[in-house]
Amino acid sequence: MASIFSRIIAGEIPSYKVAEDDRHYAFLDINPLNEGHTLVVPKHEVDYIFDLDDDEYAALQLFAKRVAAALRKSVPCKRIATAVIGLEVPHAHIHLVPIEKEMDMDFRKEKKQVSPERMAEIAQEIAKNFK
């Protein structure tokens, strides 16, 4: 059975897409730690990020770097933090989170409530800045 991320990539489940190429897809997390919290995934479904072959892994990281640059231009923050946890969805993914301080990356804290209109606005701004 396809992961929820594969279903998002296929368009079966709507998402706030911020970037895409032939091998990767990036979209806003609907339960964000901060506004702009983005998930970057390979289109090729692999459960564990370190099971990607070297080329896929390097390409995913380079794509995430480009998304992070667009995110940093779009959402006021000191840094874009990254995390690879990978337990909640069996599809390799990287979290990109705009932060002001280290505690902004605490996945135990209550998630932000962001309106659909604001999510669409943020996604559009990131997409505009993606190169």
N, CA, C and O atoms as a Tinker XYZ file with bonds, in Angstrom:
   524  protein
     1  N      0.837000   -1.185000    0.000000    73     2
     2  CA     0.000000    0.000000    0.000000    64     1     3
     3  C      0.881000    1.249000    0.000000    63     2     4     5
     4  O      1.883000    1.313000    0.712000    81     3
     5  N      0.506000    2.211000   -0.786000    73     3     6
     6  CA     1.286000    3.439000   -0.909000    64     5     7
     7  C      1.231000    4.258000    0.381000    63     6     8     9
     8  O      0.201000    4.310000    1.052000    81     7
     9  N      2.344000    4.892000    0.713000    73     7    10
    10  CA     2.378000    5.763000    1.892000    64     9    11
    11  C      1.529000    7.005000    1.637000    63    10    12    13
    12  O      1.188000    7.318000    0.496000    81    11
    13  N      1.199000    7.699000    2.710000    73    11    14
    14  CA     0.444000    8.947000    2.562000    64    13    15
    15  C      1.227000    9.941000    1.701000    63    14    16    17
    16  O      0.625000   10.711000    0.952000    81    15
    17  N      2.555000    9.934000    1.795000    73    15    18
    18  CA     3.348000   10.851000    0.984000    64    17    19
    19  C      3.269000   10.479000   -0.500000    63    18    20    21
    20  O      3.199000   11.366000   -1.350000    81    19
    21  N      3.280000    9.190000   -0.820000    73    19    22
    22  CA     3.129000    8.769000   -2.215000    64    21    23
    23  C      1.763000    9.177000   -2.747000    63    22    24    25
    24  O      1.636000    9.559000   -3.911000    81    23
    25  N      0.756000    9.099000   -1.913000    73    23    26
    26  CA    -0.594000    9.510000   -2.312000    64    25    27
    27  C     -0.661000   11.024000   -2.519000    63    26    28    29
    28  O     -1.371000   11.493000   -3.409000    81    27
    29  N      0.071000   11.792000   -1.706000    73    27    30
    30  CA     0.150000   13.242000   -1.896000    64    29    31
    31  C      0.843000   13.549000   -3.222000    63    30    32    33
    32  O      0.355000   14.367000   -4.002000    81    31
    33  N      1.968000   12.904000   -3.478000    73    31    34
    34  CA     2.716000   13.112000   -4.721000    64    33    35
    35  C      1.845000   12.782000   -5.934000    63    34    36    37
    36  O      1.900000   13.478000   -6.948000    81    35
    37  N      1.044000   11.723000   -5.829000    73    35    38
    38  CA     0.168000   11.296000   -6.931000    64    37    39
    39  C     -1.045000   12.206000   -7.102000    63    38    40    41
    40  O     -1.781000   12.075000   -8.079000    81    39
    41  N     -1.261000   13.128000   -6.158000    73    39    42
    42  CA    -2.400000   14.029000   -6.246000    64    41    43
    43  C     -3.684000   13.459000   -5.678000    63    42    44    45
    44  O     -4.748000   14.060000   -5.826000    81    43
    45  N     -3.599000   12.295000   -5.024000    73    43    46
    46  CA    -4.783000   11.677000   -4.423000    64    45    47
    47  C     -5.205000   12.409000   -3.145000    63    46    48    49
    48  O     -6.376000   12.396000   -2.767000    81    47
    49  N     -4.248000   13.036000   -2.500000    73    47    50
    50  CA    -4.487000   13.812000   -1.282000    64    49    51
    51  C     -3.944000   15.206000   -1.549000    63    50    52    53
    52  O     -2.814000   15.336000   -2.020000    81    51
    53  N     -4.712000   16.254000   -1.264000    73    51    54
    54  CA    -4.221000   17.609000   -1.540000    64    53    55
    55  C     -3.050000   17.992000   -0.630000    63    54    56    57
    56  O     -2.912000   17.491000    0.486000    81    55
    57  N     -2.223000   18.889000   -1.142000    73    55    58
    58  CA    -1.094000   19.382000   -0.350000    64    57    59
    59  C     -0.816000   20.823000   -0.733000    63    58    60    61
    60  O     -1.306000   21.326000   -1.745000    81    59
    61  N     -0.019000   21.473000    0.098000    73    59    62
    62  CA     0.462000   22.819000   -0.187000    64    61    63
    63  C      1.866000   22.672000   -0.756000    63    62    64    65
    64  O      2.861000   22.825000   -0.046000    81    63
    65  N      1.927000   22.371000   -2.052000    73    63    66
    66  CA     3.214000   22.114000   -2.719000    64    65    67
    67  C      4.029000   23.395000   -2.784000    63    66    68    69
    68  O      3.506000   24.463000   -3.102000    81    67
    69  N      5.330000   23.277000   -2.475000    73    67    70
    70  CA     6.234000   24.422000   -2.579000    64    69    71
    71  C      7.286000   24.223000   -3.669000    63    70    72    73
    72  O      7.813000   25.200000   -4.200000    81    71
    73  N      7.597000   22.976000   -4.008000    73    71    74
    74  CA     8.613000   22.709000   -5.028000    64    73    75
    75  C      8.488000   21.260000   -5.497000    63    74    76    77
    76  O      8.007000   20.381000   -4.781000    81    75
    77  N      8.942000   21.054000   -6.734000    73    75    78
    78  CA     8.906000   19.704000   -7.299000    64    77    79
    79  C      9.895000   19.636000   -8.443000    63    78    80    81
    80  O     10.097000   20.612000   -9.166000    81    79
    81  N     10.513000   18.469000   -8.602000    73    79    82
    82  CA    11.252000   18.168000   -9.815000    64    81    83
    83  C     10.919000   16.729000  -10.179000    63    82    84    85
    84  O      9.985000   16.153000   -9.621000    81    83
    85  N     11.655000   16.149000  -11.091000    73    83    86
    86  CA    11.304000   14.797000  -11.541000    64    85    87
    87  C     11.520000   13.726000  -10.468000    63    86    88    89
    88  O     10.968000   12.631000  -10.581000    81    87
    89  N     12.313000   14.018000   -9.431000    73    87    90
    90  CA    12.628000   13.005000   -8.413000    64    89    91
    91  C     12.166000   13.348000   -7.001000    63    90    92    93
    92  O     12.219000   12.495000   -6.115000    81    91
    93  N     11.710000   14.596000   -6.773000    73    91    94
    94  CA    11.427000   15.057000   -5.412000    64    93    95
    95  C     10.158000   15.901000   -5.353000    63    94    96    97
    96  O      9.691000   16.439000   -6.356000    81    95
    97  N      9.627000   15.994000   -4.155000    73    95    98
    98  CA     8.411000   16.785000   -3.924000    64    97    99
    99  C      8.556000   17.430000   -2.554000    63    98   100   101
   100  O      8.986000   16.776000   -1.605000    81    99
   101  N      8.202000   18.700000   -2.441000    73    99   102
   102  CA     8.269000   19.417000   -1.164000    64   101   103
   103  C      6.927000   20.099000   -0.923000    63   102   104   105
   104  O      6.361000   20.722000   -1.822000    81   103
   105  N      6.429000   19.971000    0.304000    73   103   106
   106  CA     5.123000   20.516000    0.645000    64   105   107
   107  C      5.088000   20.910000    2.119000    63   106   108   109
   108  O      5.863000   20.405000    2.931000    81   107
   109  N      4.177000   21.818000    2.447000    73   107   110
   110  CA     4.055000   22.269000    3.830000    64   109   111
   111  C      3.476000   21.174000    4.707000    63   110   112   113
   112  O      2.559000   20.453000    4.313000    81   111
   113  N      4.030000   21.068000    5.901000    73   111   114
   114  CA     3.508000   20.152000    6.918000    64   113   115
   115  C      2.195000   20.740000    7.432000    63   114   116   117
   116  O      2.153000   21.916000    7.794000    81   115
   117  N      1.128000   19.948000    7.471000    73   115   118
   118  CA    -0.166000   20.473000    7.929000    64   117   119
   119  C     -0.255000   20.557000    9.448000    63   118   120   121
   120  O     -1.224000   21.093000    9.985000    81   119
   121  N      0.745000   20.032000   10.139000    73   119   122
   122  CA     0.859000   20.156000   11.595000    64   121   123
   123  C      2.217000   20.773000   11.917000    63   122   124   125
   124  O      3.082000   20.108000   12.488000    81   123
   125  N      2.407000   22.038000   11.555000    73   123   126
   126  CA     3.752000   22.617000   11.614000    64   125   127
   127  C      4.224000   23.016000   13.006000    63   126   128   129
   128  O      3.436000   23.409000   13.867000    81   127
   129  N      5.528000   22.903000   13.198000    73   127   130
   130  CA     6.154000   23.460000   14.394000    64   129   131
   131  C      6.145000   24.979000   14.307000    63   130   132   133
   132  O      5.921000   25.658000   15.308000    81   131
   133  N      6.385000   25.511000   13.121000    73   131   134
   134  CA     6.356000   26.944000   12.838000    64   133   135
   135  C      5.815000   27.132000   11.432000    63   134   136   137
   136  O      5.839000   26.206000   10.622000    81   135
   137  N      5.326000   28.334000   11.142000    73   135   138
   138  CA     4.874000   28.616000    9.790000    64   137   139
   139  C      6.017000   28.349000    8.810000    63   138   140   141
   140  O      7.158000   28.749000    9.042000    81   139
   141  N      5.694000   27.672000    7.727000    73   139   142
   142  CA     6.691000   27.356000    6.718000    64   141   143
   143  C      7.314000   25.975000    6.869000    63   142   144   145
   144  O      8.083000   25.555000    6.005000    81   143
   145  N      7.001000   25.256000    7.950000    73   143   146
   146  CA     7.530000   23.905000    8.168000    64   145   147
   147  C      7.224000   23.072000    6.917000    63   146   148   149
   148  O      6.067000   22.876000    6.546000    81   147
   149  N      8.278000   22.599000    6.292000    73   147   150
   150  CA     8.174000   21.926000    4.999000    64   149   151
   151  C      8.728000   20.511000    5.084000    63   150   152   153
   152  O      9.703000   20.250000    5.790000    81   151
   153  N      8.094000   19.608000    4.357000    73   151   154
   154  CA     8.574000   18.233000    4.225000    64   153   155
   155  C      9.117000   18.050000    2.813000    63   154   156   157
   156  O      8.485000   18.457000    1.838000    81   155
   157  N     10.289000   17.438000    2.712000    73   155   158
   158  CA    10.932000   17.167000    1.428000    64   157   159
   159  C     11.057000   15.659000    1.304000    63   158   160   161
   160  O     11.634000   14.999000    2.167000    81   159
   161  N     10.506000   15.115000    0.214000    73   159   162
   162  CA    10.471000   13.661000    0.049000    64   161   163
   163  C     10.950000   13.257000   -1.345000    63   162   164   165
   164  O     10.784000   14.003000   -2.310000    81   163
   165  N     11.543000   12.072000   -1.436000    73   163   166
   166  CA    11.808000   11.538000   -2.774000    64   165   167
   167  C     10.499000   10.983000   -3.332000    63   166   168   169
   168  O      9.668000   10.475000   -2.579000    81   167
   169  N     10.319000   11.077000   -4.620000    73   167   170
   170  CA     9.117000   10.491000   -5.222000    64   169   171
   171  C      9.176000    8.972000   -5.172000    63   170   172   173
   172  O      8.149000    8.300000   -5.084000    81   171
   173  N     10.378000    8.449000   -5.229000    73   171   174
   174  CA    10.580000    7.007000   -5.102000    64   173   175
   175  C     10.373000    6.637000   -3.631000    63   174   176   177
   176  O     11.113000    7.102000   -2.764000    81   175
   177  N      9.394000    5.824000   -3.357000    73   175   178
   178  CA     9.049000    5.499000   -1.973000    64   177   179
   179  C     10.053000    4.522000   -1.373000    63   178   180   181
   180  O     10.171000    3.378000   -1.810000    81   179
   181  N     10.765000    4.996000   -0.375000    73   179   182
   182  CA    11.701000    4.195000    0.418000    64   181   183
   183  C     11.421000    4.550000    1.869000    63   182   184   185
   184  O     11.342000    5.730000    2.211000    81   183
   185  N     11.271000    3.558000    2.719000    73   183   186
   186  CA    10.896000    3.784000    4.111000    64   185   187
   187  C     11.952000    4.554000    4.893000    63   186   188   189
   188  O     11.619000    5.512000    5.589000    81   187
   189  N     13.196000    4.164000    4.796000    73   187   190
   190  CA    14.269000    4.677000    5.640000    64   189   191
   191  C     15.261000    5.468000    4.794000    63   190   192   193
   192  O     15.788000    4.960000    3.804000    81   191
   193  N     15.506000    6.695000    5.186000    73   191   194
   194  CA    16.330000    7.589000    4.364000    64   193   195
   195  C     17.708000    7.004000    4.045000    63   194   196   197
   196  O     18.246000    7.241000    2.963000    81   195
   197  N     18.275000    6.251000    4.970000    73   195   198
   198  CA    19.610000    5.698000    4.735000    64   197   199
   199  C     19.581000    4.423000    3.900000    63   198   200   201
   200  O     20.622000    3.812000    3.659000    81   199
   201  N     18.380000    4.016000    3.453000    73   199   202
   202  CA    18.260000    2.930000    2.474000    64   201   203
   203  C     18.254000    3.461000    1.043000    63   202   204   205
   204  O     18.301000    2.679000    0.093000    81   203
   205  N     18.195000    4.793000    0.881000    73   203   206
   206  CA    18.322000    5.366000   -0.458000    64   205   207
   207  C     19.724000    5.071000   -0.971000    63   206   208   209
   208  O     20.681000    5.058000   -0.197000    81   207
   209  N     19.849000    4.833000   -2.274000    73   207   210
   210  CA    21.209000    4.644000   -2.784000    64   209   211
   211  C     21.934000    5.999000   -2.735000    63   210   212   213
   212  O     21.299000    7.037000   -2.549000    81   211
   213  N     23.218000    5.984000   -2.898000    73   211   214
   214  CA    24.025000    7.191000   -2.715000    64   213   215
   215  C     23.572000    8.337000   -3.617000    63   214   216   217
   216  O     23.515000    9.485000   -3.178000    81   215
   217  N     23.256000    8.036000   -4.859000    73   215   218
   218  CA    22.815000    9.075000   -5.787000    64   217   219
   219  C     21.480000    9.673000   -5.340000    63   218   220   221
   220  O     21.309000   10.892000   -5.350000    81   219
   221  N     20.534000    8.814000   -4.949000    73   219   222
   222  CA    19.223000    9.302000   -4.491000    64   221   223
   223  C     19.368000   10.143000   -3.218000    63   222   224   225
   224  O     18.730000   11.187000   -3.078000    81   223
   225  N     20.201000    9.684000   -2.306000    73   223   226
   226  CA    20.407000   10.399000   -1.045000    64   225   227
   227  C     21.016000   11.784000   -1.302000    63   226   228   229
   228  O     20.543000   12.786000   -0.764000    81   227
   229  N     22.053000   11.829000   -2.117000    73   227   230
   230  CA    22.710000   13.108000   -2.420000    64   229   231
   231  C     21.748000   14.047000   -3.144000    63   230   232   233
   232  O     21.700000   15.239000   -2.840000    81   231
   233  N     20.995000   13.527000   -4.084000    73   231   234
   234  CA    20.041000   14.355000   -4.829000    64   233   235
   235  C     18.957000   14.904000   -3.899000    63   234   236   237
   236  O     18.556000   16.061000   -4.032000    81   235
   237  N     18.484000   14.091000   -2.966000    73   235   238
   238  CA    17.468000   14.542000   -2.008000    64   237   239
   239  C     18.021000   15.676000   -1.145000    63   238   240   241
   240  O     17.340000   16.678000   -0.925000    81   239
   241  N     19.236000   15.522000   -0.665000    73   239   242
   242  CA    19.841000   16.562000    0.169000    64   241   243
   243  C     20.045000   17.863000   -0.618000    63   242   244   245
   244  O     19.817000   18.950000   -0.088000    81   243
   245  N     20.467000   17.754000   -1.859000    73   243   246
   246  CA    20.670000   18.950000   -2.683000    64   245   247
   247  C     19.344000   19.633000   -3.003000    63   246   248   249
   248  O     19.269000   20.861000   -3.030000    81   247
   249  N     18.307000   18.849000   -3.243000    73   247   250
   250  CA    16.980000   19.418000   -3.474000    64   249   251
   251  C     16.507000   20.125000   -2.197000    63   250   252   253
   252  O     15.981000   21.237000   -2.260000    81   251
   253  N     16.693000   19.481000   -1.045000    73   251   254
   254  CA    16.297000   20.088000    0.237000    64   253   255
   255  C     17.045000   21.396000    0.469000    63   254   256   257
   256  O     16.477000   22.342000    1.014000    81   255
   257  N     18.298000   21.461000    0.065000    73   255   258
   258  CA    19.082000   22.697000    0.209000    64   257   259
   259  C     18.451000   23.829000   -0.595000    63   258   260   261
   260  O     18.374000   24.960000   -0.116000    81   259
   261  N     18.007000   23.537000   -1.796000    73   259   262
   262  CA    17.345000   24.551000   -2.634000    64   261   263
   263  C     16.020000   24.987000   -2.026000    63   262   264   265
   264  O     15.689000   26.172000   -2.033000    81   263
   265  N     15.265000   24.032000   -1.502000    73   263   266
   266  CA    13.991000   24.359000   -0.852000    64   265   267
   267  C     14.254000   25.219000    0.383000    63   266   268   269
   268  O     13.537000   26.190000    0.627000    81   267
   269  N     15.273000   24.869000    1.158000    73   267   270
   270  CA    15.615000   25.636000    2.359000    64   269   271
   271  C     15.975000   27.075000    2.006000    63   270   272   273
   272  O     15.608000   27.999000    2.734000    81   271
   273  N     16.682000   27.276000    0.909000    73   271   274
   274  CA    17.036000   28.639000    0.482000    64   273   275
   275  C     15.776000   29.433000    0.154000    63   274   276   277
   276  O     15.664000   30.599000    0.533000    81   275
   277  N     14.836000   28.819000   -0.538000    73   275   278
   278  CA    13.574000   29.489000   -0.871000    64   277   279
   279  C     12.763000   29.760000    0.389000    63   278   280   281
   280  O     12.148000   30.817000    0.523000    81   279
   281  N     12.765000   28.815000    1.298000    73   279   282
   282  CA    12.036000   28.961000    2.558000    64   281   283
   283  C     12.601000   30.115000    3.377000    63   282   284   285
   284  O     11.849000   30.903000    3.951000    81   283
   285  N     13.921000   30.212000    3.430000    73   283   286
   286  CA    14.561000   31.277000    4.208000    64   285   287
   287  C     14.252000   32.664000    3.633000    63   286   288   289
   288  O     14.153000   33.634000    4.384000    81   287
   289  N     14.100000   32.763000    2.319000    73   287   290
   290  CA    13.733000   34.029000    1.688000    64   289   291
   291  C     12.261000   34.370000    1.927000    63   290   292   293
   292  O     11.870000   35.534000    1.840000    81   291
   293  N     11.461000   33.370000    2.225000    73   291   294
   294  CA    10.009000   33.528000    2.291000    64   293   295
   295  C      9.447000   33.719000    3.686000    63   294   296   297
   296  O      8.418000   34.371000    3.858000    81   295
   297  N     10.116000   33.154000    4.685000    73   295   298
   298  CA     9.613000   33.168000    6.060000    64   297   299
   299  C     10.687000   33.773000    6.956000    63   298   300   301
   300  O     11.801000   33.253000    7.011000    81   299
   301  N     10.380000   34.850000    7.654000    73   299   302
   302  CA    11.380000   35.454000    8.543000    64   301   303
   303  C     11.854000   34.451000    9.604000    63   302   304   305
   304  O     11.048000   33.854000   10.318000    81   303
   305  N     13.177000   34.281000    9.689000    73   303   306
   306  CA    13.752000   33.350000   10.664000    64   305   307
   307  C     15.260000   33.559000   10.720000    63   306   308   309
   308  O     15.846000   34.197000    9.846000    81   307
   309  N     15.881000   33.007000   11.771000    73   307   310
   310  CA    17.348000   33.052000   11.854000    64   309   311
   311  C     17.972000   31.945000   11.020000    63   310   312   313
   312  O     18.989000   32.153000   10.358000    81   311
   313  N     17.363000   30.773000   11.054000    73   311   314
   314  CA    17.894000   29.604000   10.359000    64   313   315
   315  C     16.759000   28.713000    9.878000    63   314   316   317
   316  O     15.611000   28.837000   10.305000    81   315
   317  N     17.123000   27.811000    8.974000    73   315   318
   318  CA    16.247000   26.713000    8.614000    64   317   319
   319  C     16.887000   25.473000    9.234000    63   318   320   321
   320  O     17.988000   25.066000    8.861000    81   319
   321  N     16.176000   24.891000   10.180000    73   319   322
   322  CA    16.666000   23.676000   10.835000    64   321   323
   323  C     16.192000   22.453000   10.053000    63   322   324   325
   324  O     15.166000   22.488000    9.375000    81   323
   325  N     16.956000   21.384000   10.162000    73   323   326
   326  CA    16.567000   20.141000    9.499000    64   325   327
   327  C     16.472000   19.026000   10.525000    63   326   328   329
   328  O     17.172000   19.015000   11.537000    81   327
   329  N     15.582000   18.092000   10.227000    73   327   330
   330  CA    15.453000   16.895000   11.056000    64   329   331
   331  C     15.047000   15.739000   10.167000    63   330   332   333
   332  O     14.257000   15.891000    9.235000    81   331
   333  N     15.599000   14.591000   10.473000    73   331   334
   334  CA    15.185000   13.342000    9.840000    64   333   335
   335  C     14.842000   12.411000   10.983000    63   334   336   337
   336  O     15.717000   11.935000   11.706000    81   335
   337  N     13.558000   12.163000   11.132000    73   335   338
   338  CA    13.102000   11.291000   12.213000    64   337   339
   339  C     12.600000    9.994000   11.601000    63   338   340   341
   340  O     13.097000    8.911000   11.907000    81   339
   341  N     11.601000   10.124000   10.727000    73   339   342
   342  CA    11.197000    9.009000    9.890000    64   341   343
   343  C     10.437000    7.878000   10.536000    63   342   344   345
   344  O     10.395000    6.785000    9.972000    81   343
   345  N      9.837000    8.082000   11.685000    73   343   346
   346  CA     9.068000    6.997000   12.289000    64   345   347
   347  C      7.578000    7.107000   12.008000    63   346   348   349
   348  O      6.881000    6.094000   11.959000    81   347
   349  N      7.085000    8.320000   11.823000    73   347   350
   350  CA     5.645000    8.522000   11.713000    64   349   351
   351  C      5.063000    8.156000   10.350000    63   350   352   353
   352  O      3.889000    7.794000   10.266000    81   351
   353  N      5.846000    8.239000    9.296000    73   351   354
   354  CA     5.395000    7.873000    7.950000    64   353   355
   355  C      6.488000    7.013000    7.312000    63   354   356   357
   356  O      7.654000    7.410000    7.303000    81   355
   357  N      6.128000    5.842000    6.780000    73   355   358
   358  CA     7.144000    4.954000    6.193000    64   357   359
   359  C      7.562000    5.394000    4.786000    63   358   360   361
   360  O      7.444000    4.645000    3.816000    81   359
   361  N      8.050000    6.623000    4.712000    73   359   362
   362  CA     8.527000    7.185000    3.445000    64   361   363
   363  C      9.604000    8.203000    3.835000    63   362   364   365
   364  O      9.328000    9.148000    4.575000    81   363
   365  N     10.801000    8.014000    3.347000    73   363   366
   366  CA    11.917000    8.898000    3.695000    64   365   367
   367  C     11.515000   10.358000    3.516000    63   366   368   369
   368  O     10.890000   10.720000    2.519000    81   367
   369  N     11.877000   11.192000    4.488000    73   367   370
   370  CA    11.561000   12.614000    4.379000    64   369   371
   371  C     12.444000   13.438000    5.291000    63   370   372   373
   372  O     12.965000   12.959000    6.297000    81   371
   373  N     12.594000   14.703000    4.902000    73   371   374
   374  CA    13.380000   15.669000    5.652000    64   373   375
   375  C     12.444000   16.786000    6.075000    63   374   376   377
   376  O     11.688000   17.317000    5.261000    81   375
   377  N     12.499000   17.141000    7.359000    73   375   378
   378  CA    11.760000   18.295000    7.871000    64   377   379
   379  C     12.648000   19.527000    7.725000    63   378   380   381
   380  O     13.812000   19.501000    8.124000    81   379
   381  N     12.111000   20.597000    7.161000    73   379   382
   382  CA    12.781000   21.899000    7.123000    64   381   383
   383  C     11.909000   22.847000    7.936000    63   382   384   385
   384  O     10.744000   23.067000    7.605000    81   383
   385  N     12.480000   23.408000    9.005000    73   383   386
   386  CA    11.684000   24.220000    9.922000    64   385   387
   387  C     12.360000   25.573000   10.149000    63   386   388   389
   388  O     13.500000   25.630000   10.610000    81   387
   389  N     11.657000   26.663000    9.824000    73   387   390
   390  CA    12.198000   27.983000   10.142000    64   389   391
   391  C     12.255000   28.155000   11.667000    63   390   392   393
   392  O     11.267000   27.909000   12.359000    81   391
   393  N     13.407000   28.574000   12.181000    73   391   394
   394  CA    13.551000   28.714000   13.632000    64   393   395
   395  C     14.196000   30.041000   14.002000    63   394   396   397
   396  O     14.914000   30.661000   13.216000    81   395
   397  N     13.913000   30.445000   15.219000    73   395   398
   398  CA    14.572000   31.591000   15.850000    64   397   399
   399  C     15.516000   31.113000   16.954000    63   398   400   401
   400  O     16.531000   31.749000   17.237000    81   399
   401  N     15.166000   29.984000   17.571000    73   399   402
   402  CA    15.974000   29.415000   18.651000    64   401   403
   403  C     15.869000   27.894000   18.586000    63   402   404   405
   404  O     14.960000   27.352000   17.957000    81   403
   405  N     16.799000   27.220000   19.236000    73   403   406
   406  CA    16.846000   25.761000   19.182000    64   405   407
   407  C     15.557000   25.106000   19.652000    63   406   408   409
   408  O     15.149000   24.079000   19.110000    81   407
   409  N     14.921000   25.683000   20.644000    73   407   410
   410  CA    13.692000   25.079000   21.180000    64   409   411
   411  C     12.554000   25.064000   20.164000    63   410   412   413
   412  O     11.562000   24.362000   20.366000    81   411
   413  N     12.676000   25.818000   19.085000    73   411   414
   414  CA    11.665000   25.792000   18.040000    64   413   415
   415  C     11.603000   24.436000   17.339000    63   414   416   417
   416  O     10.633000   24.146000   16.639000    81   415
   417  N     12.621000   23.613000   17.520000    73   415   418
   418  CA    12.665000   22.287000   16.887000    64   417   419
   419  C     12.179000   21.173000   17.808000    63   418   420   421
   420  O     12.440000   20.001000   17.538000    81   419
   421  N     11.497000   21.503000   18.861000    73   419   422
   422  CA    10.994000   20.493000   19.794000    64   421   423
   423  C      9.693000   19.907000   19.243000    63   422   424   425
   424  O      8.651000   20.561000   19.270000    81   423
   425  N      9.760000   18.681000   18.749000    73   423   426
   426  CA     8.596000   18.037000   18.142000    64   425   427
   427  C      7.537000   17.647000   19.179000    63   426   428   429
   428  O      6.445000   17.213000   18.810000    81   427
   429  N      7.846000   17.796000   20.455000    73   427   430
   430  CA     6.870000   17.491000   21.510000    64   429   431
   431  C      5.937000   18.670000   21.783000    63   430   432   433
   432  O      4.877000   18.503000   22.386000    81   431
   433  N      6.336000   19.861000   21.337000    73   431   434
   434  CA     5.515000   21.033000   21.630000    64   433   435
   435  C      4.245000   21.033000   20.784000    63   434   436   437
   436  O      4.149000   20.343000   19.770000    81   435
   437  N      3.279000   21.824000   21.230000    73   435   438
   438  CA     2.022000   21.929000   20.506000    64   437   439
   439  C      2.262000   22.508000   19.121000    63   438   440   441
   440  O      3.020000   23.463000   18.949000    81   439
   441  N      1.604000   21.913000   18.145000    73   439   442
   442  CA     1.775000   22.371000   16.763000    64   441   443
   443  C      1.000000   23.661000   16.541000    63   442   444   445
   444  O      0.009000   23.931000   17.219000    81   443
   445  N      1.466000   24.452000   15.582000    73   443   446
   446  CA     0.827000   25.723000   15.234000    64   445   447
   447  C     -0.487000   25.462000   14.498000    63   446   448   449
   448  O     -0.617000   24.485000   13.759000    81   447
   449  N     -1.434000   26.331000   14.707000    73   447   450
   450  CA    -2.679000   26.313000   13.948000    64   449   451
   451  C     -2.563000   27.391000   12.874000    63   450   452   453
   452  O     -2.513000   28.581000   13.185000    81   451
   453  N     -2.521000   26.978000   11.630000    73   451   454
   454  CA    -2.353000   27.911000   10.517000    64   453   455
   455  C     -3.549000   27.733000    9.580000    63   454   456   457
   456  O     -3.866000   26.614000    9.176000    81   455
   457  N     -4.194000   28.818000    9.246000    73   455   458
   458  CA    -5.382000   28.747000    8.394000    64   457   459
   459  C     -5.019000   28.243000    6.992000    63   458   460   461
   460  O     -3.888000   28.420000    6.539000    81   459
   461  N     -5.974000   27.621000    6.314000    73   459   462
   462  CA    -5.714000   27.181000    4.940000    64   461   463
   463  C     -5.291000   28.336000    4.038000    63   462   464   465
   464  O     -4.442000   28.159000    3.164000    81   463
   465  N     -5.868000   29.503000    4.237000    73   463   466
   466  CA    -5.505000   30.664000    3.426000    64   465   467
   467  C     -4.047000   31.051000    3.651000    63   466   468   469
   468  O     -3.325000   31.349000    2.700000    81   467
   469  N     -3.621000   31.046000    4.899000    73   467   470
   470  CA    -2.231000   31.388000    5.218000    64   469   471
   471  C     -1.284000   30.308000    4.689000    63   470   472   473
   472  O     -0.210000   30.627000    4.178000    81   471
   473  N     -1.668000   29.046000    4.806000    73   471   474
   474  CA    -0.838000   27.957000    4.277000    64   473   475
   475  C     -0.637000   28.144000    2.774000    63   474   476   477
   476  O      0.479000   28.008000    2.272000    81   475
   477  N     -1.713000   28.455000    2.058000    73   475   478
   478  CA    -1.618000   28.659000    0.614000    64   477   479
   479  C     -0.717000   29.849000    0.289000    63   478   480   481
   480  O      0.064000   29.802000   -0.661000    81   479
   481  N     -0.830000   30.905000    1.076000    73   479   482
   482  CA     0.009000   32.098000    0.882000    64   481   483
   483  C      1.487000   31.775000    1.090000    63   482   484   485
   484  O      2.336000   32.189000    0.301000    81   483
   485  N      1.787000   31.040000    2.149000    73   483   486
   486  CA     3.179000   30.659000    2.435000    64   485   487
   487  C      3.722000   29.763000    1.320000    63   486   488   489
   488  O      4.832000   29.976000    0.832000    81   487
   489  N      2.935000   28.761000    0.921000    73   487   490
   490  CA     3.368000   27.844000   -0.139000    64   489   491
   491  C      3.661000   28.596000   -1.425000    63   490   492   493
   492  O      4.653000   28.321000   -2.099000    81   491
   493  N      2.807000   29.534000   -1.761000    73   491   494
   494  CA     2.993000   30.316000   -2.981000    64   493   495
   495  C      4.272000   31.154000   -2.901000    63   494   496   497
   496  O      5.007000   31.258000   -3.883000    81   495
   497  N      4.535000   31.742000   -1.750000    73   495   498
   498  CA     5.744000   32.564000   -1.575000    64   497   499
   499  C      7.005000   31.709000   -1.691000    63   498   500   501
   500  O      7.968000   32.117000   -2.340000    81   499
   501  N      7.012000   30.532000   -1.072000    73   499   502
   502  CA     8.178000   29.643000   -1.170000    64   501   503
   503  C      8.374000   29.211000   -2.609000    63   502   504   505
   504  O      9.492000   29.249000   -3.124000    81   503
   505  N      7.288000   28.798000   -3.268000    73   503   506
   506  CA     7.366000   28.362000   -4.667000    64   505   507
   507  C      7.938000   29.459000   -5.558000    63   506   508   509
   508  O      8.730000   29.187000   -6.460000    81   507
   509  N      7.532000   30.693000   -5.299000    73   507   510
   510  CA     8.024000   31.845000   -6.078000    64   509   511
   511  C      9.539000   32.005000   -5.912000    63   510   512   513
   512  O     10.230000   32.394000   -6.854000    81   511
   513  N     10.048000   31.708000   -4.728000    73   511   514
   514  CA    11.479000   31.880000   -4.445000    64   513   515
   515  C     12.326000   30.647000   -4.748000    63   514   516   517
   516  O     13.550000   30.694000   -4.627000    81   515
   517  N     11.688000   29.548000   -5.139000    73   515   518
   518  CA    12.422000   28.318000   -5.428000    64   517   519
   519  C     13.128000   28.436000   -6.763000    63   518   520   521
   520  O     12.525000   28.781000   -7.779000    81   519
   521  N     14.420000   28.141000   -6.738000    73   519   522
   522  CA    15.227000   28.160000   -7.968000    64   521   523
   523  C     15.928000   26.849000   -8.155000    63   522   524
   524  O     16.655000   26.672000   -9.133000    81   523
